[in-house]
């Protein structure tokens, strides 16, 4: 057996072993999605149940108390501590709070809430078990945020983002750097607000941000990815960013500005979305385009370009911007 085949077999055995360890005695409980936060992890299994492990000092595991962190996976409790959480289709772990989406496309949150990042104004500081995020500016008949298909709890941050089926973005939580993108720096926002268009629509920057297919929350920065629409030249897979444009002084590197990726190294922040510039990407546009995935870190962002063998400017490259310290 060749070395590469041997390695492949070992990897398969390890994955199977991990899968069995996660599943335990439960049928259909193989892991289908994971999310790693600052110090805790969420695991979604095929039976639509949610598991958690790691630090629990701020109730981010959703097990009803702040007992010591868990080294093994435990089931997240249900909304308002009724039974256990089930019928989950997506989840994201942040710094000290967690978000999930249920089968009805509602958003559920738990953990730290001192900046309103759980989207429930009735919660003062923490919620040990999941609560349902209220509608805020969405204004629904049920009074809860609805039709959500993706969430982001933020990397080292204290705000949350939610993407709905109509490709609009909603935000809640800390906002002192404009990371909620509604044209204000009011903090906190304890219920969801609609993210404005900003530079996506220069003629009407306070209109709603539209045609978004992915969101990613950084430490005090937010990222949205615009869809690629061959029939509409206005939507070419551009990246929009808002919030803090600077990173603080650290023992290992100096402070700086520019993590919004729009070429501005003077502004501290922006409370409306701006477009990320092309930089080294070839093309006719001044903006980074043909992007199919984004991920916001603490002080930097990564973007994946589409891959099309028949298009020389579409080679599946990775682009980054922000702190390089």
C-alpha positions as CSV (number, residue, x, y, z in Angstrom):
1,X,0.0,0.0,0.0
2,X,1.4,3.4,-0.9
3,X,2.1,6.1,1.7
4,X,-0.8,8.3,0.4
5,X,-3.3,5.4,0.6
6,X,-2.1,4.5,4.1
7,X,-2.7,8.1,5.2
8,X,-6.2,8.1,3.6
9,X,-7.1,4.9,5.5
10,X,-5.9,6.4,8.8
11,X,-7.9,9.5,8.2
12,X,-11.0,7.6,7.5
13,X,-10.6,5.5,10.6
14,X,-10.1,8.6,12.7
15,X,-13.2,10.2,11.3
16,X,-15.3,7.1,11.8
17,X,-14.0,6.9,15.4
18,X,-14.8,10.6,16.1
19,X,-18.2,10.1,14.5
20,X,-19.0,7.2,16.8
21,X,-17.8,9.2,19.8
22,X,-20.2,12.0,18.9
23,X,-23.1,9.8,18.2
24,X,-22.9,7.7,21.3
25,X,-26.0,5.5,21.6
26,X,-28.2,7.8,19.7
27,X,-29.5,6.8,16.3
28,X,-29.0,9.2,13.3
29,X,-26.8,11.4,15.5
30,X,-23.8,11.7,13.2
31,X,-22.4,15.2,13.0
32,X,-23.3,17.2,9.9
33,X,-22.1,20.7,10.8
34,X,-19.9,22.3,13.4
35,X,-19.1,25.8,14.5
36,X,-16.1,26.9,16.6
37,X,-16.4,30.0,18.7
38,X,-13.9,31.7,20.9
39,X,-13.8,29.0,23.5
40,X,-16.8,26.8,22.8
41,X,-18.1,24.6,20.0
42,X,-21.5,23.7,18.6
43,X,-22.2,20.4,16.8
44,X,-25.4,19.9,14.7
45,X,-26.3,16.2,14.2
46,X,-28.4,14.6,11.5
47,X,-31.4,14.1,13.8
48,X,-31.6,18.0,14.0
49,X,-30.3,18.1,17.6
50,X,-27.6,20.5,18.8
51,X,-24.7,19.7,21.1
52,X,-22.1,21.9,22.7
53,X,-18.8,21.7,24.5
54,X,-16.1,24.0,25.8
55,X,-16.2,27.0,28.1
56,X,-19.5,27.8,29.8
57,X,-18.6,30.8,32.0
58,X,-21.3,32.9,30.3
59,X,-23.9,30.3,29.7
60,X,-22.8,29.9,26.0
61,X,-23.4,26.1,26.1
62,X,-27.1,26.6,26.7
63,X,-27.4,24.0,29.4
64,X,-29.2,26.1,32.0
65,X,-26.3,27.0,34.3
66,X,-22.7,28.1,34.4
67,X,-21.2,24.9,35.6
68,X,-17.6,24.2,34.6
69,X,-16.9,23.9,31.0
70,X,-17.6,20.6,29.3
71,X,-14.9,18.5,27.7
72,X,-17.5,16.2,26.2
73,X,-20.5,17.1,24.1
74,X,-23.8,17.8,25.9
75,X,-27.3,18.5,24.5
76,X,-28.3,22.2,24.4
77,X,-31.6,22.8,26.3
78,X,-34.8,23.9,24.7
79,X,-36.3,27.4,24.5
80,X,-37.0,28.7,28.0
81,X,-35.5,25.4,29.4
82,X,-38.4,23.3,28.1
83,X,-37.0,19.8,27.3
84,X,-34.0,19.8,24.9
85,X,-33.4,21.8,21.8
86,X,-34.5,20.0,18.6
87,X,-35.5,20.6,15.0
88,X,-32.4,22.7,14.4
89,X,-31.1,23.4,10.9
90,X,-28.2,25.7,11.5
91,X,-26.1,27.2,14.3
92,X,-23.1,29.5,15.0
93,X,-21.0,30.0,18.1
94,X,-19.5,33.4,18.9
95,X,-17.4,34.8,21.6
96,X,-19.7,34.3,24.6
97,X,-23.1,33.7,23.0
98,X,-24.6,31.2,20.5
99,X,-27.2,31.4,17.8
100,X,-29.3,28.7,16.1
101,X,-32.0,28.4,13.4
102,X,-34.9,26.0,13.8
103,X,-36.9,24.2,11.1
104,X,-39.4,27.1,11.1
105,X,-36.6,29.5,10.2
106,X,-36.8,31.3,13.6
107,X,-33.6,32.4,15.4
108,X,-32.7,31.1,18.9
109,X,-30.0,32.6,21.1
110,X,-28.4,32.0,24.4
111,X,-25.4,33.1,26.5
112,X,-24.1,36.6,27.2
113,X,-26.5,39.5,26.4
114,X,-25.0,42.6,28.0
115,X,-24.9,44.3,24.6
116,X,-28.2,42.9,23.3
117,X,-26.6,40.2,21.2
118,X,-29.4,37.7,22.0
119,X,-32.0,39.9,20.4
120,X,-34.4,39.7,23.4
121,X,-34.8,42.9,25.4
122,X,-36.3,41.0,28.3
123,X,-32.9,39.4,29.0
124,X,-30.7,41.7,31.1
125,X,-27.2,40.1,31.1
126,X,-27.3,36.4,30.4
127,X,-29.6,33.6,29.3
128,X,-28.6,30.2,30.5
129,X,-31.0,28.5,28.1
130,X,-32.2,29.5,24.5
131,X,-34.6,32.3,23.9
132,X,-36.3,33.2,20.6
133,X,-35.1,36.4,19.0
134,X,-37.8,39.0,18.6
135,X,-38.7,40.7,15.3
136,X,-37.6,44.3,16.0
137,X,-37.8,46.3,12.8
138,X,-38.9,43.2,10.8
139,X,-42.4,43.6,12.4
140,X,-44.1,40.2,12.0
141,X,-47.4,38.8,13.2
142,X,-45.6,36.4,15.5
143,X,-43.4,39.1,17.0
144,X,-40.3,37.0,16.3
145,X,-37.6,37.2,13.7
146,X,-38.8,35.0,10.8
147,X,-37.7,33.4,7.5
148,X,-34.0,33.4,8.5
149,X,-31.6,31.1,6.6
150,X,-28.2,32.0,8.1
151,X,-26.8,33.5,11.2
152,X,-23.4,34.7,12.5
153,X,-22.6,35.2,16.1
154,X,-19.3,37.1,15.6
155,X,-15.7,36.3,16.1
156,X,-14.7,37.8,19.5
157,X,-17.6,40.1,19.0
158,X,-20.8,41.1,20.8
159,X,-23.2,41.5,18.0
160,X,-25.2,39.1,15.8
161,X,-26.2,39.0,12.1
162,X,-29.1,37.2,10.5
163,X,-29.9,36.7,6.7
164,X,-33.5,36.2,5.6
165,X,-35.0,34.4,2.7
166,X,-35.5,37.7,0.8
167,X,-31.7,38.3,1.0
168,X,-31.9,41.1,3.5
169,X,-29.7,41.4,6.6
170,X,-30.7,42.0,10.2
171,X,-28.4,42.9,13.1
172,X,-28.5,43.3,16.8
173,X,-26.2,43.8,19.8
174,X,-23.2,46.1,20.3
175,X,-23.0,49.0,17.9
176,X,-20.5,51.6,19.2
177,X,-18.5,51.3,15.9
178,X,-21.5,51.1,13.6
179,X,-21.1,47.3,13.3
180,X,-24.9,46.9,12.9
181,X,-24.9,48.9,9.7
182,X,-28.0,51.0,10.2
183,X,-26.3,54.4,10.0
184,X,-26.1,54.8,13.7
185,X,-23.6,54.2,16.5
186,X,-26.3,53.6,19.2
187,X,-25.3,50.9,21.6
188,X,-26.7,48.5,22.3
189,X,-29.5,47.5,20.0
190,X,-31.5,44.8,21.9
191,X,-33.8,44.0,19.0
192,X,-32.9,43.4,15.3
193,X,-32.5,46.3,12.9
194,X,-32.3,46.3,9.1
195,X,-28.9,46.8,7.7
196,X,-28.8,49.7,5.2
197,X,-27.5,49.6,1.7
198,X,-24.7,52.2,2.0
199,X,-22.4,52.1,-1.0
200,X,-24.4,49.3,-2.6
201,X,-27.0,51.9,-3.4
202,X,-25.2,55.4,-3.5
203,X,-28.4,57.1,-4.7
204,X,-30.3,55.9,-1.6
205,X,-27.8,54.6,1.0
206,X,-30.5,54.3,3.7
207,X,-32.5,51.8,1.7
208,X,-32.2,48.2,2.7
209,X,-29.1,46.1,1.8
210,X,-30.4,43.6,-0.8
211,X,-29.3,40.5,-2.7
212,X,-27.0,39.2,0.1
213,X,-26.2,35.5,0.2
214,X,-23.8,35.2,3.1
215,X,-23.0,37.2,6.3
216,X,-20.0,37.0,8.7
217,X,-19.6,38.9,11.9
218,X,-16.1,39.8,13.1
219,X,-15.0,41.3,16.4
220,X,-16.5,44.8,15.8
221,X,-16.9,44.5,12.0
222,X,-19.5,42.9,9.8
223,X,-19.2,41.4,6.3
224,X,-21.9,40.7,3.7
225,X,-21.5,38.9,0.4
226,X,-23.6,40.0,-2.6
227,X,-24.9,37.4,-4.9
228,X,-23.6,36.9,-8.5
229,X,-26.5,37.5,-11.0
230,X,-25.6,37.1,-14.7
231,X,-28.8,38.8,-15.6
232,X,-28.2,41.9,-13.4
233,X,-24.9,43.8,-13.8
234,X,-25.4,45.4,-10.4
235,X,-24.8,42.2,-8.6
236,X,-21.4,40.7,-9.3
237,X,-20.4,39.0,-6.0
238,X,-19.0,42.1,-4.3
239,X,-18.2,42.3,-0.6
240,X,-19.7,44.9,1.7
241,X,-18.2,45.7,5.1
242,X,-19.1,48.0,8.0
243,X,-18.2,48.7,11.6
244,X,-14.7,49.2,13.0
245,X,-11.9,50.0,10.5
246,X,-9.1,49.8,13.0
247,X,-7.3,47.3,15.2
248,X,-5.9,48.1,18.7
249,X,-2.4,48.2,19.9
250,X,-1.1,44.8,20.9
251,X,2.2,43.6,22.4
252,X,3.1,42.0,19.1
253,X,2.0,44.6,16.5
254,X,1.1,48.3,16.3
255,X,-2.4,49.7,15.9
256,X,-3.6,50.4,12.4
257,X,-6.6,51.0,10.2
258,X,-7.9,49.4,7.0
259,X,-9.7,46.3,8.0
260,X,-12.9,47.3,6.1
261,X,-11.0,46.7,2.8
262,X,-12.2,49.9,1.1
263,X,-8.8,51.6,0.9
264,X,-9.5,54.0,3.8
265,X,-6.7,54.1,6.3
266,X,-7.9,57.3,8.1
267,X,-11.5,56.6,9.3
268,X,-11.9,54.7,12.6
269,X,-15.2,53.2,11.5
270,X,-18.2,53.3,9.1
271,X,-21.8,52.9,10.2
272,X,-23.0,52.1,6.7
273,X,-21.7,49.3,4.3
274,X,-18.8,50.1,2.0
275,X,-17.5,48.1,-0.9
276,X,-14.2,46.2,-0.7
277,X,-11.7,47.4,-3.4
278,X,-10.2,45.0,-5.9
279,X,-6.6,45.3,-4.8
280,X,-4.6,42.7,-6.6
281,X,-7.6,41.0,-8.3
282,X,-7.6,41.4,-12.1
283,X,-10.7,42.8,-13.8
284,X,-12.3,45.9,-15.1
285,X,-14.1,46.9,-11.9
286,X,-12.5,48.8,-9.1
287,X,-14.2,46.5,-6.6
288,X,-13.5,42.9,-5.6
289,X,-15.9,40.7,-7.5
290,X,-16.8,37.1,-8.3
291,X,-16.6,36.2,-4.6
292,X,-18.5,33.1,-3.5
293,X,-17.6,32.9,0.2
294,X,-16.3,35.2,3.0
295,X,-15.1,34.8,6.6
296,X,-14.5,37.5,9.1
297,X,-11.8,36.9,11.7
298,X,-10.8,39.1,14.6
299,X,-9.0,41.8,12.6
300,X,-8.9,40.5,9.1
301,X,-11.2,38.9,6.5
302,X,-10.7,36.2,3.9
303,X,-12.6,35.9,0.6
304,X,-12.9,33.0,-1.9
305,X,-13.1,33.7,-5.6
306,X,-15.3,31.6,-7.9
307,X,-13.6,29.0,-10.0
308,X,-14.4,28.9,-13.7
309,X,-11.9,27.1,-16.0
310,X,-13.3,29.0,-18.9
311,X,-12.8,32.5,-17.4
312,X,-9.2,33.6,-16.9
313,X,-10.2,36.1,-14.2
314,X,-12.1,33.5,-12.2
315,X,-9.5,31.1,-10.8
316,X,-10.7,30.3,-7.3
317,X,-8.1,32.4,-5.6
318,X,-8.2,33.5,-2.0
319,X,-8.0,37.2,-1.1
320,X,-7.4,38.7,2.4
321,X,-7.4,42.2,3.9
322,X,-7.0,43.8,7.3
323,X,-4.4,43.4,10.0
324,X,-1.2,41.5,9.0
325,X,0.6,41.9,12.2
